[in-house]
Amino acid sequence: MKLYITDQSDNFSRLLRHLMTKPTMTFDKTTLQEKVTIINIRTALRLEDSNVDFLFDYNIFPSHIMTFLTQWSSEKRSMKVGDTILQQVFFPPVKNFSQKMIFGVRINDVIDDAKRKGFSYVTLEGHVEKGESIFTLEEAEAGLIFKIRTFSKPGNLLTTLVDTFLTSPYQAYCTRAALANIKRQLEQI
């Protein structure tokens, strides 16, 4: 993790290249806390008829929470396993008046099934969390759902110390904002 006072968007390419050299954090998934959050999508479209480009472009979190650069967009191609995502997180979630934290994640699965589309990533060394996040758009009996499933715990001593009153509540806020953002994008189609 690197901390900045100013927006680092102009340095994203250089920072992404650095993150691409970082290893993923090691963890035993069975020791991590699992959280599943789901939102129903009001649409008459089936999954096969839905445009899911925004999902594979990583347009999940609102820009007041996070800006990013993906390896695949930088290289002008589609997402694949092993790709790195640079994340610039704003804390508090106010773009101009916040601490900017830079860290990365790496794609470890791309899901492209008839009833389920999405991807998962694991955190890189230095991330404030340790674990895996899975983002899927799924066809259910009642229609489409978007699901975020995480297996995580604080990634360092500081985030462990402030987990109960800061890290976990902020993660829950970001997850709710992501679900609402996805819902908004899918229901506009």
Stockholm file with secondary structure:
# STOCKHOLM 1.0

chainA/1-189         MKLYITDQSDNFSRLLRHLMTKPTMTFDKTTLQEKVTIINIRTALRLEDSNVDFLFDYNIFPSHIMTFLTQWSSEKRSMKVGDTILQQVFFPPVKNFSQKMIFGVRINDVIDDAKRKGFSYVTLEGHVEKGESIFTLEEAEAGLIFKIRTFSKPGNLLTTLVDTFLTSPYQAYCTRAALANIKRQLEQI
#=GR chainA/1-189 SS CEEESSCCGGGHHHHHHHHTTSCBCCCCGGGSEEEEEEEEECCSCCGGGSCCHHHHTTCCSCTTTEEEEEHHHHTTSCCCTTCEEEEEEEESSCTTSSEEEEEEEEEEEEEECSSEEEEEEEEBTTCSEEEEEEEEEEEETTEEEEEEEEEEEESSHHHHHTIIIIIHHHHHHHHHHHHHHHHHHHHTC
#=GC SS_cons         CEEESSCCGGGHHHHHHHHTTSCBCCCCGGGSEEEEEEEEECCSCCGGGSCCHHHHTTCCSCTTTEEEEEHHHHTTSCCCTTCEEEEEEEESSCTTSSEEEEEEEEEEEEEECSSEEEEEEEEBTTCSEEEEEEEEEEEETTEEEEEEEEEEEESSHHHHHTIIIIIHHHHHHHHHHHHHHHHHHHHTC
//
